Amino acid sequence: MHDHDSNVVNKSGNRPFEDIFRASLSRRNVLKRSAVLSATGFLGAFVGESLLSKAATAMGHPPGTLVAQATGGGLMNFAPLSIAQATSRDGETKLAEPSISSDYQYDVLIPWGTSLQPGGAEYTGNPSYRPTAAQQANQVGIGHDGMWFFAKNEASSTEGMLCVNHEFGRTPHVTGKDAPESLEDVRLSQHAHGMSVVAIKKVGGKWERIASKHARRIHLNTPVDFSGPVASSGLLRNMANNPTQGTVNNCGSGYTPWGTYLTCEENFNGYFADSTYNPETQTGTWAATERQERYGFSATGFGYGWEKFDPRFDLSNASYANEQLRFGWIVEVDPMDGSKKAVKRTAMGRFKHEGCAIAVGKGGRAVAYMGDDQRFDYCYKFVSKASWRSLRARGLSPLDHGKLYVAKFNDNGTGEWLEITINNPMLATEFNSQAECLAYARVSADLLGATPMDRPEWTTIAPNGDVFWALTNNSRRTEVGPGSPQAPNPDGHILQMADAEKHTGTTFTWTIPFIASDSHGDGDETTFSDPDAIWSDPDGRLFIGTDGGQKKGLNNQLLVADPATGEIRRLFAGVASDEITGFAITPDRKTCFINTQHPGNGDPTRTNFPAATDGVTIPRDCTIVITRKDGGIIGS
């Protein structure tokens, strides 16, 4: 969890979810239902039609994902990790290395600083130096987050390309300095951001990085393309006439039915600042517009200091006035072709994208569900105009041609998808084109009357087609809600949505099957807070990764939930001050990948993971490879 995620920039005055949910409580008697859920397990409420016999493709999983049929009983039979095993060793210091269920084992893969190709320069956490900017451009970045595994072929679960996001790394952690002192320092920081495409293979029973011409880094200075309505407008042009480059603050992720990776730009605003700003007088030459304020731009940003050496990120430099509009998008990457540029799909809207789950809807259309991760911001979906197969057959991207919607929730458990279109008079009075509507999607959603939510993060599609949204928290609530009968809501909740017309309609129904604070009683295995990463497998198991704020002394964790029984079991717990981010799995579902992000917050006195504990080695973000000791399916 990051402080800037907690800021409130929505001043629309739209009716918040708290009012809507409070009005619906008496009608549906949710409080009573919530008590039942606490006793029986929340995921039992997730099941509509059977979750056990649906094909993986109904969830938009890549071809080759195997669907195992349940044969009765619960889906989970592993020994859960107890709170005692997942907290401190001495009652004071949190774990310096991860812990895992006794039925599972883990290995470490591609820590920050790993060379993309064997034999290249590596950074191993030596506190006396850091990589050069040129070296970092060819190494795995920092801030591991969303990811997905793309098998070499449909039959392979032992080799493929692993796409990994690098959300952020603080300047002291990345450079060893409190602030950048040169353009070289800025370039090092920029090259640690973005994402990696890494070739991996299981060799002798253990996964390792291998050589591949398609392995690559996409960082802040990598050439990228734009597509969709905004690409052909003047909104992305700078007077400096500089090329379009880079991606930043890559948080959640997604994958498409046609085998590409989607990386999501979240808190892009914080890398921009005013180089003329004087903190003593609190004055500068740049003044934020209302639209910039709506996206959280400020004179100081997040304190990265890039604006002092790189004019692209200087808000006061008129030659780069539109650089900020080049970030905040869904970015599509072909993991199997290193010659192709990453493409920013502007038809999907510009906001703080956390994740993107794609369902194959009515008529074969691609339907993407996306959260805007900030307090009191919105839930969105994008629907392609035609079958994704037919569009691609015509040489068109399904993510360029379609409609963007934002959600409005009603008191009676229903909701509406409001189209973001210049044809709506409410938007035509504010904007001059569809490109502007999309580039300022937050403003469009404000004007349409969308419902402010509590930090919508990852989304996932269940086998029955329902959509689950992780809303991680909101301690700013002063009344009941949003989506739960409590205020404030510091621990988050999960929202369930059934979308009409097989994902392509303009109405939906919703309910709140679980409020995280309900898990904080005397029990052990159900205790968690701040749901962030979520993924539903073809059997209906729900995997939940957490992001800060755990109770009972817990480190952040990965849990598995069984919708057939309502049971939740803790599978893995991370190290001190980390987050458990991302989730990916092999087609046979016998290996999964998760990430530990910012272990120890970069402080070697808290942890040195993945190095052995020595008190000095710099901790490094890394991917965790999880397998069952008996070779079974992950989560079983």
GIKA-V84540 format. One record per backbone hydrogen bond with DSSP energy under -1.0 kcal/mol. NH is the residue of the N-H (numbers start at 1). CO is the residue of the C=O. Records with the same first field share a line. If there is no record, write none. Layout:
NH->CO  CO
//
This chain:
5->2
6->3
17->452
20->16
21->17
22->18
23->19
24->20
25->21
28->24
29->25
30->25
33->29
34->30
35->31
36->32
37->33
38->34
39->35
40->36
41->37
44->41
45->42
46->43
58->55
59->56
60->57
61->56
65->62
66->587
77->636
81->570
86->82
89->93
99->573
101->571
104->101
105->627
107->625
109->623
112->621
113->140
114->111
116->138
120->117
123->113
129->126
136->132
137->133
138->135
139->136
140->114
142->192
145->165
146->251
148->163
150->161
152->159
156->153
160->200
161->150
162->198
163->148
164->196
165->146
166->194
167->143
174->170
175->171
176->172
186->182
187->183
188->184
189->185
190->186
191->187
194->166
195->218
196->164
197->216
198->162
200->160
201->208
202->158
203->206
206->203
208->201
210->199
216->197
218->195
220->190
222->219
224->244
225->342
227->344
233->230
237->234
240->319
241->238
246->222
251->264
254->262
256->260
259->256
261->333
262->254
263->331
264->252
265->329
266->249
268->266
271->268
272->269
273->313
274->299
277->274
278->283
282->278
283->278
293->289
294->290
296->293
297->292
302->270
303->300
308->305
309->306
310->306
313->310
314->311
315->273
317->314
320->317
321->318
323->320
326->323
327->324
331->263
332->343
333->261
337->334
340->337
343->332
344->225
345->330
346->227  344
348->345
349->346
350->438
351->328
353->265  351
354->371
356->253
357->369
359->367
361->365
362->502
364->361
365->362
367->359
368->382
369->357
370->380
372->378
373->352
374->372
375->5
376->453
377->374
380->370
381->405
382->368
383->403
384->366
385->401
388->364
391->387
392->388
393->389
394->390
395->392
396->391
400->397
403->383
405->381
406->418
407->379
408->416
410->414
413->410
415->508
416->408
417->506
418->406
420->404
421->419
424->421
427->424
428->424
429->425
430->427
431->427
437->433
438->434
439->435
440->436
441->438
444->440
445->441
446->442
447->443
448->444
450->445
451->407
453->377
457->470
460->468
462->466
465->462
467->497
468->460
469->495
470->458
471->493
472->455
474->489
481->486
486->484
489->474
493->471
494->514
495->469
496->511
497->467
498->509
500->507
504->501
505->500
508->415
509->498
510->413
511->496
514->494
516->492
518->515
519->516
520->517
527->524
530->491
532->545
535->543
537->541
540->537
542->561
543->535
544->559
545->533
546->557
547->530
554->551
555->86
558->572
559->544
560->569
561->542
562->567
566->562
569->560
571->558
572->558
573->99
574->556
576->95
578->575
579->597
580->546
581->595
584->593
586->591
589->586
592->626
593->584
594->624
595->581
596->622
597->579
600->576
601->598
602->599
603->600
606->603
607->603
611->608
618->125
620->609
622->596
623->109
624->594
625->107
626->592
627->105
629->103
631->628
634->589
636->633
//
